[in-house]
Amino acid sequence: MAQKSDTTSTSPLDTVKLAVAVLILVAAVVGFYWFVDEPLIFRVPGLLAATGIAVAIGSRTRAGRAIWAFISESRTEVRKVVWPTRHETVQTTLVVIGLVLLVAVFLWALDLGLLRMVRVLTGQGS
């Protein structure tokens, strides 16, 4: 996967767009908590709508396009992954559970042995 280096700086319009998007998000969160007496059925859609508007504005900037390209490339890479079968997943899970139990029993026995040894050394036990 080839990476291009982009040495150009962001334009002032991009900075303004990002600032407006951040202001919309901040206003949405403040409004969500400002109108705490209103039912959630009204506040949540308003918050989601404002978030959508802010994302739409932010995606029109160079940084937004770069983030969108990263997400698209990530989705492509996830599709290339060879996921384990259900059988392999169950086998691996059983091995992990077995090893956890084995280590737990070992640590319990070690703790019990050390406790008895300390009791004998300090004269508190048999």
MDTraj code that builds the backbone (N, CA, C; nanometers):
import mdtraj as md
import numpy as np

residues = "MET ALA GLN LYS SER ASP THR THR SER THR SER PRO LEU ASP THR VAL LYS LEU ALA VAL ALA VAL LEU ILE LEU VAL ALA ALA VAL VAL GLY PHE TYR TRP PHE VAL ASP GLU PRO LEU ILE PHE ARG VAL PRO GLY LEU LEU ALA ALA THR GLY ILE ALA VAL ALA ILE GLY SER ARG THR ARG ALA GLY ARG ALA ILE TRP ALA PHE ILE SER GLU SER ARG THR GLU VAL ARG LYS VAL VAL TRP PRO THR ARG HIS GLU THR VAL GLN THR THR LEU VAL VAL ILE GLY LEU VAL LEU LEU VAL ALA VAL PHE LEU TRP ALA LEU ASP LEU GLY LEU LEU ARG MET VAL ARG VAL LEU THR GLY GLN GLY SER".split()
xyz = np.array([
    [0.0843, -0.1155, 0.0000],
    [0.0000, 0.0000, 0.0000],
    [0.0894, 0.1225, 0.0000],
    [0.0823, 0.2015, -0.1027],
    [0.1678, 0.3190, -0.1173],
    [0.1047, 0.4371, -0.0445],
    [0.1894, 0.5117, 0.0229],
    [0.1445, 0.6308, 0.0942],
    [0.1998, 0.7537, 0.0241],
    [0.1140, 0.8515, -0.0031],
    [0.1601, 0.9767, -0.0605],
    [0.1817, 1.0764, 0.0518],
    [0.2902, 1.1514, 0.0431],
    [0.3107, 1.2541, 0.1444],
    [0.2539, 1.3853, 0.0909],
    [0.1678, 1.4431, 0.1708],
    [0.1026, 1.5668, 0.1318],
    [0.1647, 1.6798, 0.2128],
    [0.2465, 1.7608, 0.1483],
    [0.3196, 1.8651, 0.2189],
    [0.2463, 1.9985, 0.2169],
    [0.1350, 2.0062, 0.1449],
    [0.0629, 2.1336, 0.1401],
    [-0.0121, 2.1538, 0.2693],
    [-0.0233, 2.2796, 0.3099],
    [-0.0921, 2.3107, 0.4347],
    [-0.2420, 2.3210, 0.4092],
    [-0.3159, 2.3192, 0.5172],
    [-0.4609, 2.3289, 0.5050],
    [-0.4990, 2.4720, 0.4677],
    [-0.6054, 2.4840, 0.3942],
    [-0.6495, 2.6165, 0.3528],
    [-0.7267, 2.6830, 0.4665],
    [-0.7352, 2.8168, 0.4644],
    [-0.8118, 2.8863, 0.5683],
    [-0.9593, 2.8447, 0.5676],
    [-1.0128, 2.8113, 0.4511],
    [-1.1521, 2.7689, 0.4441],
    [-1.1716, 2.6356, 0.5169],
    [-1.0736, 2.5458, 0.5051],
    [-1.0815, 2.4194, 0.5783],
    [-1.0810, 2.4443, 0.7290],
    [-0.9984, 2.5369, 0.7736],
    [-0.9920, 2.5694, 0.9151],
    [-1.1259, 2.6234, 0.9633],
    [-1.1874, 2.7089, 0.8838],
    [-1.3180, 2.7650, 0.9198],
    [-1.4228, 2.6539, 0.9249],
    [-1.4202, 2.5647, 0.8268],
    [-1.5173, 2.4543, 0.8248],
    [-1.5032, 2.3663, 0.9485],
    [-1.3791, 2.3334, 0.9836],
    [-1.3571, 2.2512, 1.1020],
    [-1.4010, 2.3240, 1.2288],
    [-1.3748, 2.4536, 1.2365],
    [-1.4169, 2.5309, 1.3532],
    [-1.5696, 2.5334, 1.3640],
    [-1.6371, 2.5508, 1.2511],
    [-1.7835, 2.5507, 1.2522],
    [-1.8358, 2.4136, 1.2952],
    [-1.7742, 2.3073, 1.2456],
    [-1.8170, 2.1725, 1.2830],
    [-1.7997, 2.1494, 1.4330],
    [-1.6875, 2.1931, 1.4880],
    [-1.6631, 2.1773, 1.6312],
    [-1.7626, 2.2609, 1.7109],
    [-1.7889, 2.3828, 1.6664],
    [-1.8866, 2.4676, 1.7357],
    [-2.0258, 2.4051, 1.7337],
    [-2.0639, 2.3454, 1.6230],
    [-2.1942, 2.2789, 1.6159],
    [-2.2000, 2.1625, 1.7149],
    [-2.0923, 2.0843, 1.7212],
    [-2.0885, 1.9726, 1.8158],
    [-2.0962, 2.0204, 1.9603],
    [-2.0193, 2.1251, 1.9916],
    [-2.0207, 2.1782, 2.1277],
    [-2.1601, 2.2324, 2.1607],
    [-2.2206, 2.3063, 2.0673],
    [-2.3547, 2.3603, 2.0900],
    [-2.4563, 2.2477, 2.1083],
    [-2.4412, 2.1384, 2.0339],
    [-2.5336, 2.0258, 2.0462],
    [-2.5235, 1.9606, 2.1834],
    [-2.4010, 1.9411, 2.2305],
    [-2.3827, 1.8789, 2.3623],
    [-2.4324, 1.9716, 2.4720],
    [-2.4004, 2.1001, 2.4621],
    [-2.4482, 2.1964, 2.5611],
    [-2.6010, 2.2006, 2.5602],
    [-2.6596, 2.2037, 2.4417],
    [-2.8053, 2.2050, 2.4314],
    [-2.8679, 2.0783, 2.4878],
    [-2.8026, 1.9651, 2.4673],
    [-2.8530, 1.8388, 2.5198],
    [-2.8652, 1.8450, 2.6720],
    [-2.7650, 1.9024, 2.7376],
    [-2.7682, 1.9104, 2.8829],
    [-2.8418, 2.0344, 2.9328],
    [-2.8503, 2.1374, 2.8516],
    [-2.9221, 2.2589, 2.8911],
    [-3.0716, 2.2295, 2.9036],
    [-3.1236, 2.1518, 2.8108],
    [-3.2654, 2.1180, 2.8111],
    [-3.2886, 1.9822, 2.8772],
    [-3.2291, 1.9643, 2.9943],
    [-3.2369, 1.8371, 3.0649],
    [-3.3797, 1.8052, 3.1076],
    [-3.4640, 1.9061, 3.1222],
    [-3.6022, 1.8824, 3.1632],
    [-3.6889, 1.8292, 3.0499],
    [-3.6423, 1.8425, 2.9268],
    [-3.7174, 1.7914, 2.8116],
    [-3.6970, 1.6400, 2.7998],
    [-3.7939, 1.5701, 2.7436],
    [-3.7785, 1.4245, 2.7285],
    [-3.6640, 1.3882, 2.6330],
    [-3.6058, 1.2722, 2.6572],
    [-3.4960, 1.2256, 2.5729],
    [-3.5393, 1.2071, 2.4280],
    [-3.6656, 1.1790, 2.4074],
    [-3.7141, 1.1548, 2.2713],
    [-3.6978, 1.2787, 2.1829],
    [-3.6870, 1.3957, 2.2434],
    [-3.6646, 1.5185, 2.1671],
    [-3.5168, 1.5565, 2.1631],
    [-3.4460, 1.5290, 2.2736],
    [-3.3062, 1.5720, 2.2817],
    [-3.2122, 1.4857, 2.1989],
    [-3.2334, 1.3548, 2.1990],
    [-3.1422, 1.2643, 2.1275],
    [-3.1454, 1.2877, 1.9770],
    [-3.2645, 1.2979, 1.9129],
    [-3.2628, 1.3261, 1.7684],
    [-3.1961, 1.4594, 1.7345],
    [-3.2130, 1.5592, 1.8199],
    [-3.1455, 1.6866, 1.7975],
    [-2.9950, 1.6728, 1.8041],
    [-2.9486, 1.5963, 1.9021],
    [-2.8045, 1.5723, 1.9151],
    [-2.7518, 1.4945, 1.7953],
    [-2.8256, 1.3937, 1.7521],
    [-2.7825, 1.3146, 1.6365],
    [-2.7837, 1.3971, 1.5079],
    [-2.8848, 1.4813, 1.4917],
    [-2.8920, 1.5655, 1.3720],
    [-2.7752, 1.6642, 1.3690],
    [-2.7478, 1.7264, 1.4821],
    [-2.6361, 1.8210, 1.4878],
    [-2.5035, 1.7504, 1.4623],
    [-2.4884, 1.6291, 1.5141],
    [-2.3666, 1.5527, 1.4901],
    [-2.3530, 1.5199, 1.3420],
    [-2.4636, 1.4811, 1.2793],
    [-2.4611, 1.4533, 1.1352],
    [-2.4224, 1.5750, 1.0540],
    [-2.4762, 1.6899, 1.0910],
    [-2.4426, 1.8140, 1.0206],
    [-2.2941, 1.8466, 1.0388],
    [-2.2447, 1.8312, 1.1610],
    [-2.1033, 1.8594, 1.1880],
    [-2.0131, 1.7637, 1.1112],
    [-2.0503, 1.6372, 1.1042],
    [-1.9701, 1.5401, 1.0287],
    [-1.9736, 1.5739, 0.8798],
    [-2.0916, 1.6134, 0.8309],
    [-2.1023, 1.6499, 0.6887],
    [-2.0135, 1.7694, 0.6568],
    [-2.0119, 1.8675, 0.7445],
    [-1.9265, 1.9853, 0.7222],
    [-1.7789, 1.9462, 0.7329],
    [-1.7451, 1.8675, 0.8350],
    [-1.6060, 1.8274, 0.8545],
    [-1.5539, 1.7378, 0.7439],
    [-1.6424, 1.6596, 0.6822],
    [-1.5970, 1.5688, 0.5760],
    [-1.5651, 1.6428, 0.4470],
    [-1.6003, 1.7684, 0.4384],
    [-1.5705, 1.8478, 0.3193],
    [-1.4327, 1.9133, 0.3254],
    [-1.3577, 1.8866, 0.4329],
    [-1.2232, 1.9435, 0.4464],
    [-1.1198, 1.8406, 0.4030],
    [-0.9942, 1.8853, 0.3904],
    [-0.8863, 1.7939, 0.3529],
    [-0.8693, 1.6862, 0.4599],
    [-0.8761, 1.7246, 0.5867],
    [-0.8630, 1.6271, 0.6959],
    [-0.9797, 1.5285, 0.6931],
    [-1.0991, 1.5774, 0.6663],
    [-1.2158, 1.4900, 0.6588],
    [-1.2042, 1.3892, 0.5459],
    [-1.1549, 1.4353, 0.4303],
    [-1.1356, 1.3425, 0.3178],
    [-1.0281, 1.2394, 0.3505],
    [-0.9243, 1.2807, 0.4231],
    [-0.8180, 1.1872, 0.4616],
    [-0.8720, 1.0830, 0.5592],
    [-0.9552, 1.1256, 0.6521],
    [-1.0146, 1.0312, 0.7474],
    [-1.1059, 0.9343, 0.6744],
    [-1.1864, 0.9852, 0.5798],
    [-1.2761, 0.8993, 0.5040],
    [-1.1970, 0.7975, 0.4205],
    [-1.0846, 0.8410, 0.3627],
    [-1.0001, 0.7496, 0.2856],
    [-0.9417, 0.6423, 0.3777],
    [-0.9009, 0.6808, 0.4967],
    [-0.8479, 0.5846, 0.5932],
    [-0.9536, 0.4814, 0.6302],
    [-1.0768, 0.5267, 0.6537],
    [-1.1857, 0.4349, 0.6880],
    [-1.2127, 0.3392, 0.5724],
    [-1.2130, 0.3900, 0.4510],
    [-1.2364, 0.3047, 0.3341],
    [-1.1261, 0.2002, 0.3185],
    [-1.0015, 0.2419, 0.3368],
    [-0.8897, 0.1479, 0.3278],
    [-0.8958, 0.0443, 0.4392],
    [-0.9386, 0.0865, 0.5586],
    [-0.9509, -0.0068, 0.6705],
    [-1.0566, -0.1123, 0.6412],
    [-1.1681, -0.0704, 0.5845],
    [-1.2734, -0.1655, 0.5490],
    [-1.2215, -0.2659, 0.4456],
    [-1.1430, -0.2170, 0.3505],
    [-1.0853, -0.3061, 0.2499],
    [-0.9935, -0.4091, 0.3154],
    [-0.9125, -0.3653, 0.4098],
    [-0.8208, -0.4566, 0.4778],
    [-0.8963, -0.5579, 0.5633],
    [-1.0046, -0.5154, 0.6273],
    [-1.0832, -0.6073, 0.7094],
    [-1.1441, -0.7171, 0.6227],
    [-1.1827, -0.6818, 0.5007],
    [-1.2383, -0.7827, 0.4096],
    [-1.1341, -0.8859, 0.3689],
    [-1.0068, -0.8508, 0.3749],
    [-0.8998, -0.9429, 0.3363],
    [-0.8643, -1.0425, 0.4473],
    [-0.9084, -1.0166, 0.5681],
    [-0.8735, -1.1013, 0.6818],
    [-0.9407, -1.2375, 0.6662],
    [-0.8655, -1.3421, 0.6942],
    [-0.9206, -1.4767, 0.6945],
    [-0.9636, -1.5059, 0.8384],
    [-1.0939, -1.5012, 0.8617],
    [-1.1455, -1.5190, 0.9965],
    [-1.1515, -1.6677, 1.0306],
    [-1.1312, -1.7018, 1.1578],
    [-1.1357, -1.8434, 1.1960],
    [-1.2780, -1.8979, 1.1853],
    [-1.2861, -2.0290, 1.1655],
    [-1.4174, -2.0930, 1.1601],
    [-1.4735, -2.1046, 1.3018],
    [-1.6001, -2.1388, 1.3095],
    [-1.6626, -2.1550, 1.4405],
    [-1.5920, -2.2657, 1.5191],
    [-1.5586, -2.3743, 1.4512],
    [-1.4905, -2.4867, 1.5160],
    [-1.3554, -2.4427, 1.5736],
    [-1.2783, -2.3689, 1.4971],
    [-1.1485, -2.3198, 1.5449],
    [-1.1660, -2.2253, 1.6637],
    [-1.2675, -2.1422, 1.6575],
    [-1.2922, -2.0483, 1.7668],
    [-1.3282, -2.1222, 1.8950],
    [-1.4138, -2.2234, 1.8840],
    [-1.4529, -2.3009, 2.0020],
    [-1.3317, -2.3746, 2.0582],
    [-1.2508, -2.4358, 1.9729],
    [-1.1317, -2.5073, 2.0199],
    [-1.0358, -2.4134, 2.0925],
    [-1.0114, -2.2989, 2.0338],
    [-0.9198, -2.2022, 2.0953],
    [-0.9741, -2.1536, 2.2289],
    [-1.1034, -2.1289, 2.2347],
    [-1.1651, -2.0832, 2.3591],
    [-1.1529, -2.1894, 2.4677],
    [-1.1756, -2.3154, 2.4323],
    [-1.1640, -2.4233, 2.5302],
    [-1.0198, -2.4389, 2.5790],
    [-0.9227, -2.4229, 2.4910],
    [-0.7825, -2.4299, 2.5318],
    [-0.7502, -2.3169, 2.6286],
    [-0.7982, -2.1970, 2.5994],
    [-0.7725, -2.0829, 2.6878],
    [-0.8372, -2.1055, 2.8238],
    [-0.9629, -2.1523, 2.8263],
    [-1.0307, -2.1781, 2.9538],
    [-0.9556, -2.2862, 3.0323],
    [-0.9138, -2.3924, 2.9633],
    [-0.8390, -2.4982, 3.0307],
    [-0.7085, -2.4491, 3.0911],
    [-0.6345, -2.3690, 3.0155],
    [-0.5076, -2.3165, 3.0672],
    [-0.5293, -2.2193, 3.1823],
    [-0.6342, -2.1401, 3.1759],
    [-0.6641, -2.0486, 3.2866],
    [-0.6945, -2.1282, 3.4127],
    [-0.7753, -2.2339, 3.3991],
    [-0.8053, -2.3179, 3.5158],
    [-0.6798, -2.3857, 3.5700],
    [-0.5947, -2.4346, 3.4800],
    [-0.4708, -2.5000, 3.5216],
    [-0.3799, -2.4030, 3.5979],
    [-0.3640, -2.2830, 3.5467],
    [-0.2800, -2.1831, 3.6140],
    [-0.3440, -2.1411, 3.7463],
    [-0.4771, -2.1310, 3.7500],
    [-0.5451, -2.0944, 3.8745],
    [-0.5215, -2.1997, 3.9825],
    [-0.5325, -2.3273, 3.9468],
    [-0.5086, -2.4347, 4.0437],
    [-0.3622, -2.4337, 4.0885],
    [-0.2708, -2.4120, 3.9956],
    [-0.1284, -2.4063, 4.0310],
    [-0.1015, -2.2912, 4.1283],
    [-0.1552, -2.1737, 4.0997],
    [-0.1322, -2.0595, 4.1885],
    [-0.1991, -2.0798, 4.3242],
    [-0.3167, -2.1443, 4.3255],
    [-0.3827, -2.1745, 4.4524],
    [-0.2962, -2.2688, 4.5360],
    [-0.2430, -2.3729, 4.4721],
    [-0.1582, -2.4686, 4.5436],
    [-0.0299, -2.4015, 4.5925],
    [0.0281, -2.3167, 4.5096],
    [0.1496, -2.2456, 4.5501],
    [0.1198, -2.1529, 4.6677],
    [0.0091, -2.0825, 4.6640],
    [-0.0294, -1.9927, 4.7727],
    [-0.0535, -2.0714, 4.9004],
    [-0.1225, -2.1855, 4.8885],
    [-0.1485, -2.2692, 5.0054],
    [-0.0177, -2.3206, 5.0656],
    [0.0734, -2.3634, 4.9808],
    [0.2028, -2.4117, 5.0290],
    [0.2836, -2.3013, 5.0966],
    [0.2863, -2.1853, 5.0371],
    [0.3602, -2.0738, 5.0983],
    [0.2966, -2.0313, 5.2304],
    [0.1629, -2.0345, 5.2375],
    [0.0947, -1.9983, 5.3625],
    [0.1327, -2.0959, 5.4738],
    [0.1329, -2.2243, 5.4425],
    [0.1696, -2.3237, 5.5446],
    [0.3153, -2.3085, 5.5858],
    [0.4015, -2.2783, 5.4886],
    [0.5428, -2.2618, 5.5191],
    [0.5641, -2.1395, 5.6095],
    [0.4939, -2.0322, 5.5827],
    [0.5071, -1.9116, 5.6664],
    [0.4527, -1.9392, 5.8058],
    [0.3432, -2.0141, 5.8145],
    [0.2877, -2.0468, 5.9478],
    [0.3872, -2.1328, 6.0297],
    [0.4512, -2.2272, 5.9622],
    [0.5473, -2.3124, 6.0323],
    [0.6680, -2.2294, 6.0739],
    [0.7166, -2.1418, 5.9854],
    [0.8336, -2.0603, 6.0173],
    [0.8060, -1.9583, 6.1276],
    [0.6829, -1.9095, 6.1367],
    [0.6507, -1.8106, 6.2391],
    [0.5925, -1.8736, 6.3651],
    [0.5739, -2.0054, 6.3669],
    [0.5244, -2.0735, 6.4855],
    [0.3744, -2.0597, 6.5032],
    [0.3009, -2.0279, 6.4011],
    [0.1572, -2.0116, 6.4147],
    [0.0799, -2.1360, 6.3735],
    [0.1433, -2.2281, 6.3111],
    [0.0716, -2.3449, 6.2606],
    [0.1274, -2.4733, 6.3157],
    [0.0801, -2.5817, 6.2603],
    [0.1220, -2.7135, 6.3082],
    [0.2548, -2.7557, 6.2535],
])
top = md.Topology()
chain = top.add_chain()
for i, resn in enumerate(residues, 1):
    res = top.add_residue(resn, chain, resSeq=i)
    for name in ("N", "CA", "C"):
        top.add_atom(name, md.element.get_by_symbol(name[0]), res)
traj = md.Trajectory(xyz[None], top)
